[in-house]
Amino acid sequence: MAAPLFAASQLGSQLGSELAVNILSAQSLLAAFGVLGVGVVMFAETGLLIGFFLPGDSLLFTAGLLCTGSGHGGLKLSLGPLLVCAAVGALAGSQCGYLIGRKAGGALLARSGSPRLHEGAKRAEELLERYGHAKAIVLARFVPVVRTVLNPMAGALQVPARTFTVWQVVGGLVWSIGLTLAGYGLGSSIPNVDRYLLPIIAVIVIVSLIPLAAEFRRSRKAAAATATAEKGTQG
């Protein structure tokens, strides 16, 4: 009796440690679920409104880093399967979010009590109106929360399915594969780079906002030029 009880105790302890995963920590998620976990998180973050809080940027970068064996605990991932899981999860998630938006409209957002989610929805709608469908869909990939809510917003606002699919694939591949390869490249070239992981992730978040800031500045300049031209015409 003692041996089965001991084995059951060990199994229960192992299951408990796997379930005690910090879903906000990229390293914790990767240690528990590996490359398949990356695909699941990408799908949840880009396709399901409940996934808006998941660490997409940092997960992709950290996963790429771990492909070089630079992470804590000796965890090493395979680059090929990782790239496939990341891309498939990101693309399938966005398409799923779009279809949810087409079917449910704004009902799901209306039911949510999260101020952060509603702010993201507002920014997503502004992106679609200000920059047009193609630019907005691509740019949204690089903005946390916005990349979650833009997909159902695009569906609810009746963005043509062909237009959405083409540009979400372009943005999704650049985002998922680009960040993963950035982590892999940095881990390959700099020894013990994992010691500086938090500052690096902060830089990634800032850099990811640059395209959006550049487009916003360009849009404001164009609007100011148009306003000046209209005043000159009226005068």
DADA-V216440 format. One line per field, one symbol per residue. phi: phi as a letter, one per 20 degrees, with the letter a starting at -180 (. if undefined). Layout:
phi=???
This chain:
phi=.ffffffffffffffffffedefedffffffecmfffffffgfffedcgfefefefgffffffffffemeefmmfcdefggfffffffffffffffffffffeemeffffffdefffffffffffffffednffffffffgedgmfffefffffffemfggffffgefffffffffffffffffffffecflfffdfffffffgffffefgffffffffffffffffffffffff
